[in-house]
Amino acid sequence: MNEPCVALSTAAFFARPLADTVALAADCGYRCVEVMVTKDPASQDAAEMRRIADANGVEIKALHAPALLLTRTVWGTDPIGKIDTATRVARAAGIPLVVMHPPYRWQREYRRWLLASLPSVEEHTGVTVAMENMFPLHVGSRPLMLHADQDLDQLAGLPHLVLDTSHAAVAHHDLRDVREIFGDRLRHVHLSDNAGKGWDSHLPPGEGVLDIDGFLGELGASDFGGTVSLEVDLRKRMADPDALRALLISMRKRTEAALKNGSVS
């Protein structure tokens, strides 16, 4: 059984240089990271990412393609073009997996392309492209359904999936149920807690309402061989370097222990 690597996602350090973030992750004992593509040129450059990873003795396990509002124009606005660029960069950097957000409801052509053509892209590049579960937004008391694939049954037909625990909570999905539905299609986990108040809070594990330890214990006992990437909101800790470092270390240790033992001592 392959032991999942516990990674730190650079998403929490969106405005900081990639080199600084990877160095901090390594200093806090992380053996691997997930790079979020931002406007930082280093996060878009395969050679620079490899140099930074090698210099810090870590492995980049995933490349999160630019899908946020602030990066909507990075690598163009066409999602198929983003996949093309992301897989080429990932291949050159030696990164095995690209994380993408699923189609919006109106992107029917993109949805058809994923089902028909994505497998050939993966075969040609050797890079896995995995779709992340999303959640409804709310306008007042009514949900606004943007992503066509935010309902789990609409992820049928896509062979590689990413389970985001906070997204699942916002969509009122039980983590164990989602893992069971994803089955052997699960390639990657975005791990965070959720406040349980209807928004995507991405709290550090243990600071919300989710049974993160139980979920990780079952995941660790399964044949999951992917990466568990801590993707958390750290803005409250950024002004205190000592507190930030302590949290990064404690999150890693907690996650590793739960994956191994199903509980935290």
ROPAGU-95967 format. One record per residue (C-alpha): residue in three letters; chain; residue number from 1; x, z, y. Coordinates in steps of 0.1 Angstrom, whole numbers, plus 5000, padded with zeros to 4 digits. Each point is the difference from the previous one (the first is absolute). Layout:
<padrens>
+------+-------+------+------+------+------+
! resn ! chain ! resi !    x !    z !    y !
+------+-------+------+------+------+------+
!  ALA !     A !  NUM !    X !    Z !    Y !
...
+------+-------+------+------+------+------+
</padrens>
This chain:
<padrens>
+------+-------+------+------+------+------+
! resn ! chain ! resi !    x !    z !    y !
+------+-------+------+------+------+------+
!  MET !     A !    1 ! 5000 ! 5000 ! 5000 !
!  ASN !     A !    2 ! 5013 ! 4991 ! 5034 !
!  GLU !     A !    3 ! 5001 ! 5029 ! 5025 !
!  PRO !     A !    4 ! 4984 ! 4990 ! 5033 !
!  CYS !     A !    5 ! 5023 ! 5001 ! 5030 !
!  VAL !     A !    6 ! 4988 ! 5021 ! 5029 !
!  ALA !     A !    7 ! 5006 ! 4980 ! 5031 !
!  LEU !     A !    8 ! 4996 ! 5006 ! 5037 !
!  SER !     A !    9 ! 4981 ! 4974 ! 5019 !
!  THR !     A !   10 ! 5015 ! 4991 ! 5034 !
!  ALA !     A !   11 ! 4965 ! 4995 ! 5014 !
!  ALA !     A !   12 ! 5001 ! 5035 ! 5014 !
!  PHE !     A !   13 ! 5030 ! 4991 ! 5021 !
!  PHE !     A !   14 ! 4985 ! 4968 ! 5014 !
!  ALA !     A !   15 ! 5017 ! 5002 ! 5034 !
!  ARG !     A !   16 ! 5034 ! 5010 ! 4987 !
!  PRO !     A !   17 ! 5029 ! 4978 ! 4988 !
!  LEU !     A !   18 ! 4999 ! 4993 ! 4963 !
!  ALA !     A !   19 ! 5036 ! 5011 ! 4995 !
!  ASP !     A !   20 ! 4992 ! 5035 ! 5014 !
!  THR !     A !   21 ! 4970 ! 5004 ! 4978 !
!  VAL !     A !   22 ! 5017 ! 4990 ! 4968 !
!  ALA !     A !   23 ! 5030 ! 5022 ! 5008 !
!  LEU !     A !   24 ! 4976 ! 5030 ! 5005 !
!  ALA !     A !   25 ! 4982 ! 4992 ! 4967 !
!  ALA !     A !   26 ! 5033 ! 5000 ! 4982 !
!  ASP !     A !   27 ! 5011 ! 5032 ! 5016 !
!  CYS !     A !   28 ! 4967 ! 5016 ! 4988 !
!  GLY !     A !   29 ! 5007 ! 4990 ! 4964 !
!  TYR !     A !   30 ! 4979 ! 4968 ! 4996 !
!  ARG !     A !   31 ! 5014 ! 4974 ! 4976 !
!  CYS !     A !   32 ! 4977 ! 4973 ! 5012 !
!  VAL !     A !   33 ! 4980 ! 4989 ! 5030 !
!  GLU !     A !   34 ! 4971 ! 4976 ! 5009 !
!  VAL !     A !   35 ! 5007 ! 4980 ! 5031 !
!  MET !     A !   36 ! 4971 ! 4993 ! 5024 !
!  VAL !     A !   37 ! 5006 ! 4967 ! 5018 !
!  THR !     A !   38 ! 4999 ! 5007 ! 5038 !
!  LYS !     A !   39 ! 5013 ! 4983 ! 5031 !
!  ASP !     A !   40 ! 5034 ! 5016 ! 4992 !
!  PRO !     A !   41 ! 5021 ! 4969 ! 4990 !
!  ALA !     A !   42 ! 5017 ! 5020 ! 4973 !
!  SER !     A !   43 ! 4967 ! 5004 ! 4981 !
!  GLN !     A !   44 ! 4996 ! 4962 ! 5000 !
!  ASP !     A !   45 ! 5036 ! 4991 ! 4990 !
!  ALA !     A !   46 ! 5009 ! 5000 ! 4963 !
!  ALA !     A !   47 ! 5037 ! 5003 ! 5004 !
!  GLU !     A !   48 ! 4997 ! 5029 ! 5025 !
!  MET !     A !   49 ! 4976 ! 5018 ! 4977 !
!  ARG !     A !   50 ! 5024 ! 4997 ! 4971 !
!  ARG !     A !   51 ! 5029 ! 5012 ! 5022 !
!  ILE !     A !   52 ! 4980 ! 5030 ! 5011 !
!  ALA !     A !   53 ! 4989 ! 5009 ! 4965 !
!  ASP !     A !   54 ! 5034 ! 4996 ! 4985 !
!  ALA !     A !   55 ! 5017 ! 5020 ! 5028 !
!  ASN !     A !   56 ! 4976 ! 5029 ! 4992 !
!  GLY !     A !   57 ! 4999 ! 4998 ! 4963 !
!  VAL !     A !   58 ! 4963 ! 4993 ! 4997 !
!  GLU !     A !   59 ! 4979 ! 4973 ! 4985 !
!  ILE !     A !   60 ! 4972 ! 4982 ! 5019 !
!  LYS !     A !   61 ! 4971 ! 4999 ! 4975 !
!  ALA !     A !   62 ! 4974 ! 4984 ! 5021 !
!  LEU !     A !   63 ! 4996 ! 4979 ! 5032 !
!  HIS !     A !   64 ! 4967 ! 5006 ! 5018 !
!  ALA !     A !   65 ! 4991 ! 4967 ! 5018 !
!  PRO !     A !   66 ! 4990 ! 5003 ! 5037 !
!  ALA !     A !   67 ! 4962 ! 5006 ! 4999 !
!  LEU !     A !   68 ! 4995 ! 5026 ! 5028 !
!  LEU !     A !   69 ! 4985 ! 4992 ! 5034 !
!  LEU !     A !   70 ! 5034 ! 5004 ! 5017 !
!  THR !     A !   71 ! 5016 ! 4976 ! 4976 !
!  ARG !     A !   72 ! 4972 ! 4975 ! 4996 !
!  THR !     A !   73 ! 5022 ! 4971 ! 5014 !
!  VAL !     A !   74 ! 5032 ! 5009 ! 4981 !
!  TRP !     A !   75 ! 5007 ! 4971 ! 4975 !
!  GLY !     A !   76 ! 4969 ! 4982 ! 5014 !
!  THR !     A !   77 ! 4963 ! 5007 ! 4998 !
!  ASP !     A !   78 ! 4993 ! 4981 ! 4968 !
!  PRO !     A !   79 ! 4999 ! 5024 ! 4970 !
!  ILE !     A !   80 ! 5012 ! 4974 ! 4976 !
!  GLY !     A !   81 ! 5029 ! 4993 ! 5023 !
!  LYS !     A !   82 ! 5008 ! 5037 ! 5001 !
!  ILE !     A !   83 ! 5001 ! 5001 ! 4962 !
!  ASP !     A !   84 ! 5023 ! 4970 ! 4999 !
!  THR !     A !   85 ! 5024 ! 5016 ! 5025 !
!  ALA !     A !   86 ! 4997 ! 5035 ! 4985 !
!  THR !     A !   87 ! 5008 ! 4988 ! 4964 !
!  ARG !     A !   88 ! 5030 ! 4979 ! 5012 !
!  VAL !     A !   89 ! 5014 ! 5029 ! 5020 !
!  ALA !     A !   90 ! 4993 ! 5025 ! 4971 !
!  ARG !     A !   91 ! 5017 ! 4977 ! 4975 !
!  ALA !     A !   92 ! 5031 ! 4996 ! 5022 !
!  ALA !     A !   93 ! 5002 ! 5038 ! 5005 !
!  GLY !     A !   94 ! 4995 ! 5008 ! 4963 !
!  ILE !     A !   95 ! 4966 ! 5017 ! 5007 !
!  PRO !     A !   96 ! 4977 ! 4997 ! 4970 !
!  LEU !     A !   97 ! 4966 ! 5005 ! 5016 !
!  VAL !     A !   98 ! 4981 ! 4990 ! 5031 !
!  VAL !     A !   99 ! 4970 ! 5020 ! 5012 !
!  MET !     A !  100 ! 4972 ! 4980 ! 5017 !
!  HIS !     A !  101 ! 4966 ! 5009 ! 5015 !
!  PRO !     A !  102 ! 4971 ! 4982 ! 4984 !
!  PRO !     A !  103 ! 4979 ! 4973 ! 5016 !
!  TYR !     A !  104 ! 4975 ! 5007 ! 5027 !
!  ARG !     A !  105 ! 4965 ! 4991 ! 4990 !
!  TRP !     A !  106 ! 5001 ! 4967 ! 5019 !
!  GLN !     A !  107 ! 5033 ! 4989 ! 4985 !
!  ARG !     A !  108 ! 4984 ! 4983 ! 4970 !
!  GLU !     A !  109 ! 5027 ! 4973 ! 4998 !
!  TYR !     A !  110 ! 5027 ! 5026 ! 4999 !
!  ARG !     A !  111 ! 4981 ! 5018 ! 4972 !
!  ARG !     A !  112 ! 4998 ! 4968 ! 4980 !
!  TRP !     A !  113 ! 5037 ! 4993 ! 5006 !
!  LEU !     A !  114 ! 5009 ! 5035 ! 4986 !
!  LEU !     A !  115 ! 4982 ! 4993 ! 4968 !
!  ALA !     A !  116 ! 5012 ! 4965 ! 4995 !
!  SER !     A !  117 ! 5034 ! 4997 ! 5015 !
!  LEU !     A !  118 ! 5016 ! 5035 ! 5003 !
!  PRO !     A !  119 ! 5012 ! 5001 ! 4964 !
!  SER !     A !  120 ! 5021 ! 4969 ! 5005 !
!  VAL !     A !  121 ! 5016 ! 5015 ! 5031 !
!  GLU !     A !  122 ! 5009 ! 5032 ! 4980 !
!  GLU !     A !  123 ! 5014 ! 4979 ! 4971 !
!  HIS !     A !  124 ! 5021 ! 4979 ! 5024 !
!  THR !     A !  125 ! 5014 ! 5030 ! 5019 !
!  GLY !     A !  126 ! 5001 ! 5027 ! 4974 !
!  VAL !     A !  127 ! 4983 ! 5023 ! 5026 !
!  THR !     A !  128 ! 4967 ! 5018 ! 4992 !
!  VAL !     A !  129 ! 4974 ! 4999 ! 5028 !
!  ALA !     A !  130 ! 4976 ! 5030 ! 4997 !
!  MET !     A !  131 ! 4968 ! 5005 ! 5020 !
!  GLU !     A !  132 ! 4992 ! 5034 ! 5015 !
!  ASN !     A !  133 ! 4965 ! 5016 ! 4997 !
!  MET !     A !  134 ! 4984 ! 5003 ! 5035 !
!  PHE !     A !  135 ! 4970 ! 5019 ! 5014 !
!  PRO !     A !  136 ! 4970 ! 4994 ! 5023 !
!  LEU !     A !  137 ! 5003 ! 5007 ! 5037 !
!  HIS !     A !  138 ! 4971 ! 5018 ! 5017 !
!  VAL !     A !  139 ! 4982 ! 4991 ! 5032 !
!  GLY !     A !  140 ! 4979 ! 5030 ! 5007 !
!  SER !     A !  141 ! 4984 ! 5010 ! 4967 !
!  ARG !     A !  142 ! 5001 ! 4965 ! 4985 !
!  PRO !     A !  143 ! 5029 ! 4986 ! 4979 !
!  LEU !     A !  144 ! 5016 ! 4968 ! 5012 !
!  MET !     A !  145 ! 5011 ! 4980 ! 4970 !
!  LEU !     A !  146 ! 5030 ! 4980 ! 5011 !
!  HIS !     A !  147 ! 5021 ! 4995 ! 4968 !
!  ALA !     A !  148 ! 4984 ! 4980 ! 4973 !
!  ASP !     A !  149 ! 5019 ! 5020 ! 4974 !
!  GLN !     A !  150 ! 4993 ! 5035 ! 5012 !
!  ASP !     A !  151 ! 4976 ! 5005 ! 4971 !
!  LEU !     A !  152 ! 5019 ! 5006 ! 4968 !
!  ASP !     A !  153 ! 4979 ! 4975 ! 4980 !
!  GLN !     A !  154 ! 5010 ! 4973 ! 5024 !
!  LEU !     A !  155 ! 5037 ! 5004 ! 4991 !
!  ALA !     A !  156 ! 4991 ! 4984 ! 4966 !
!  GLY !     A !  157 ! 5022 ! 4970 ! 4993 !
!  LEU !     A !  158 ! 5030 ! 5013 ! 5020 !
!  PRO !     A !  159 ! 5028 ! 5009 ! 4975 !
!  HIS !     A !  160 ! 5021 ! 5024 ! 5022 !
!  LEU !     A !  161 ! 4985 ! 5029 ! 5020 !
!  VAL !     A !  162 ! 5012 ! 5028 ! 5023 !
!  LEU !     A !  163 ! 4981 ! 5033 ! 5000 !
!  ASP !     A !  164 ! 4999 ! 5016 ! 5034 !
!  THR !     A !  165 ! 4987 ! 5036 ! 4995 !
!  SER !     A !  166 ! 4989 ! 5005 ! 5036 !
!  HIS !     A !  167 ! 4982 ! 4967 ! 5000 !
!  ALA !     A !  168 ! 4982 ! 5010 ! 4968 !
!  ALA !     A !  169 ! 4989 ! 5032 ! 5015 !
!  VAL !     A !  170 ! 4985 ! 4983 ! 5031 !
!  ALA !     A !  171 ! 4981 ! 4976 ! 4977 !
!  HIS !     A !  172 ! 4987 ! 5031 ! 4980 !
!  HIS !     A !  173 ! 5018 ! 4990 ! 4968 !
!  ASP !     A !  174 ! 5014 ! 5025 ! 4976 !
!  LEU !     A !  175 ! 5037 ! 4995 ! 4994 !
!  ARG !     A !  176 ! 4998 ! 5003 ! 4963 !
!  ASP !     A !  177 ! 4972 ! 4975 ! 4998 !
!  VAL !     A !  178 ! 5019 ! 4975 ! 5021 !
!  ARG !     A !  179 ! 5031 ! 5004 ! 4978 !
!  GLU !     A !  180 ! 4979 ! 4994 ! 4969 !
!  ILE !     A !  181 ! 4983 ! 4969 ! 5016 !
!  PHE !     A !  182 ! 5034 ! 4986 ! 5010 !
!  GLY !     A !  183 ! 5014 ! 5007 ! 4966 !
!  ASP !     A !  184 ! 5031 ! 4979 ! 4992 !
!  ARG !     A !  185 ! 4996 ! 4981 ! 5032 !
!  LEU !     A !  186 ! 5013 ! 5030 ! 5020 !
!  ARG !     A !  187 ! 5035 ! 4991 ! 5013 !
!  HIS !     A !  188 ! 5005 ! 5024 ! 5030 !
!  VAL !     A !  189 ! 4986 ! 5031 ! 5016 !
!  HIS !     A !  190 ! 4997 ! 5009 ! 5036 !
!  LEU !     A !  191 ! 4999 ! 5038 ! 4998 !
!  SER !     A !  192 ! 4985 ! 5022 ! 5027 !
!  ASP !     A !  193 ! 4973 ! 5027 ! 5004 !
!  ASN !     A !  194 ! 4967 ! 4996 ! 5019 !
!  ALA !     A !  195 ! 4981 ! 5024 ! 5023 !
!  GLY !     A !  196 ! 4967 ! 4991 ! 4984 !
!  LYS !     A !  197 ! 4984 ! 4993 ! 5034 !
!  GLY !     A !  198 ! 4995 ! 4962 ! 4996 !
!  TRP !     A !  199 ! 5031 ! 4986 ! 5015 !
!  ASP !     A !  200 ! 5034 ! 4988 ! 4987 !
!  SER !     A !  201 ! 5020 ! 5031 ! 5008 !
!  HIS !     A !  202 ! 5031 ! 4995 ! 4977 !
!  LEU !     A !  203 ! 5009 ! 5036 ! 4999 !
!  PRO !     A !  204 ! 5030 ! 5015 ! 4981 !
!  PRO !     A !  205 ! 4990 ! 5009 ! 4964 !
!  GLY !     A !  206 ! 4984 ! 5035 ! 4999 !
!  GLU !     A !  207 ! 4987 ! 4999 ! 5036 !
!  GLY !     A !  208 ! 4966 ! 4983 ! 4991 !
!  VAL !     A !  209 ! 4972 ! 5001 ! 4975 !
!  LEU !     A !  210 ! 5013 ! 4977 ! 4973 !
!  ASP !     A !  211 ! 5013 ! 5012 ! 4966 !
!  ILE !     A !  212 ! 5033 ! 4983 ! 5005 !
!  ASP !     A !  213 ! 5018 ! 5021 ! 4974 !
!  GLY !     A !  214 ! 4974 ! 4993 ! 4973 !
!  PHE !     A !  215 ! 5001 ! 4963 ! 5007 !
!  LEU !     A !  216 ! 5038 ! 4999 ! 4999 !
!  GLY !     A !  217 ! 5000 ! 5020 ! 4967 !
!  GLU !     A !  218 ! 4978 ! 4975 ! 4983 !
!  LEU !     A !  219 ! 5019 ! 4971 ! 5016 !
!  GLY !     A !  220 ! 5033 ! 5014 ! 4987 !
!  ALA !     A !  221 ! 4986 ! 5004 ! 4965 !
!  SER !     A !  222 ! 4989 ! 4964 ! 4999 !
!  ASP !     A !  223 ! 5021 ! 4969 ! 4995 !
!  PHE !     A !  224 ! 5001 ! 4993 ! 5038 !
!  GLY !     A !  225 ! 5035 ! 4987 ! 5008 !
!  GLY !     A !  226 ! 4996 ! 4991 ! 5036 !
!  THR !     A !  227 ! 5008 ! 5019 ! 5032 !
!  VAL !     A !  228 ! 4982 ! 5029 ! 5017 !
!  SER !     A !  229 ! 5006 ! 4995 ! 5037 !
!  LEU !     A !  230 ! 4993 ! 5029 ! 5024 !
!  GLU !     A !  231 ! 4982 ! 4983 ! 5029 !
!  VAL !     A !  232 ! 4991 ! 5028 ! 5024 !
!  ASP !     A !  233 ! 4993 ! 5007 ! 5036 !
!  LEU !     A !  234 ! 5030 ! 5020 ! 5013 !
!  ARG !     A !  235 ! 4993 ! 4998 ! 5038 !
!  LYS !     A !  236 ! 4995 ! 5037 ! 5003 !
!  ARG !     A !  237 ! 5035 ! 5007 ! 4986 !
!  MET !     A !  238 ! 5020 ! 4973 ! 5018 !
!  ALA !     A !  239 ! 5010 ! 5023 ! 5029 !
!  ASP !     A !  240 ! 5015 ! 5026 ! 4976 !
!  PRO !     A !  241 ! 5028 ! 4984 ! 4979 !
!  ASP !     A !  242 ! 5005 ! 5031 ! 4979 !
!  ALA !     A !  243 ! 4962 ! 5003 ! 4991 !
!  LEU !     A !  244 ! 4999 ! 4963 ! 4994 !
!  ARG !     A !  245 ! 5029 ! 5001 ! 4976 !
!  ALA !     A !  246 ! 4986 ! 5030 ! 4982 !
!  LEU !     A !  247 ! 4967 ! 4983 ! 4995 !
!  LEU !     A !  248 ! 5015 ! 4968 ! 4987 !
!  ILE !     A !  249 ! 5020 ! 5020 ! 4974 !
!  SER !     A !  250 ! 4970 ! 5021 ! 4990 !
!  MET !     A !  251 ! 4977 ! 4970 ! 4996 !
!  ARG !     A !  252 ! 5026 ! 4983 ! 4978 !
!  LYS !     A !  253 ! 5005 ! 5031 ! 4978 !
!  ARG !     A !  254 ! 4963 ! 5006 ! 4997 !
!  THR !     A !  255 ! 4992 ! 4965 ! 4990 !
!  GLU !     A !  256 ! 5029 ! 4998 ! 4975 !
!  ALA !     A !  257 ! 4989 ! 5033 ! 4984 !
!  ALA !     A !  258 ! 4964 ! 4990 ! 4998 !
!  LEU !     A !  259 ! 5009 ! 4967 ! 4984 !
!  LYS !     A !  260 ! 5021 ! 5017 ! 4974 !
!  ASN !     A !  261 ! 4980 ! 5031 ! 4993 !
!  GLY !     A !  262 ! 4964 ! 4995 ! 5012 !
!  SER !     A !  263 ! 5004 ! 5031 ! 5022 !
!  VAL !     A !  264 ! 5021 ! 5015 ! 5027 !
!  SER !     A !  265 ! 5018 ! 5033 ! 4994 !
+------+-------+------+------+------+------+
</padrens>
